[in-house]
Amino acid sequence: MQDQQPSATPASAADTTPKVTGIGGIFFFSENPEQTRDWYARNLGLEVNEWGATFESRV
């Protein structure tokens, strides 16, 4: 039987390390991006620039 090697990082340090919980996005293409940005801002309350919008999930 092989000896088990100890973890390189103590459990207490690993418990405080931030973890990635998700990555991705939703992409829409529009023939009228200005009108689409206005719709998002007006109906969803998102601050939108020429590159899109970001928001935090409340999950």
C-alpha positions in Angstrom: 0.0 0.0 0.0 1.3 3.4 -0.9 1.7 6.2 1.6 -0.8 9.0 1.0 0.9 12.3 0.3 -0.2 15.3 2.4 -2.1 18.1 0.5 0.1 20.9 -0.7 -2.3 23.4 0.7 -3.7 23.1 4.2 -7.5 22.7 4.4 -7.9 25.9 6.2 -6.3 27.9 3.4 -8.2 26.0 0.7 -11.5 26.8 2.4 -10.9 30.6 2.0 -9.7 30.4 -1.6 -12.4 32.0 -4.0 -13.8 29.6 -6.5 -15.2 30.2 -10.0 -18.9 29.6 -9.9 -19.7 30.2 -13.5 -18.6 31.8 -16.7 -20.5 32.4 -19.9 -23.0 34.8 -21.5 -25.9 35.3 -23.7 -25.3 36.8 -27.1 -27.9 38.5 -29.2 -27.2 40.0 -32.7 -29.4 42.8 -34.0 -29.7 44.7 -37.2 -30.3 47.8 -35.0 -28.0 47.6 -32.0 -28.8 51.1 -30.8 -32.5 50.3 -30.6 -31.7 47.0 -28.8 -29.5 48.8 -26.2 -32.3 51.3 -25.6 -34.8 48.4 -25.1 -32.5 46.7 -22.5 -32.0 49.9 -20.7 -35.7 50.9 -20.7 -37.2 47.4 -20.0 -34.5 45.7 -17.9 -32.8 48.6 -16.3 -29.4 47.5 -17.5 -26.6 50.0 -18.1 -25.6 49.1 -21.6 -22.6 50.3 -23.7 -21.4 49.4 -27.1 -19.9 46.2 -25.8 -23.0 45.0 -23.9 -23.9 44.9 -20.2 -22.9 43.1 -17.1 -24.9 42.3 -14.0 -24.6 40.1 -11.0 -26.7 37.0 -10.5 -28.6 36.8 -7.2 -28.4 33.0 -7.0 
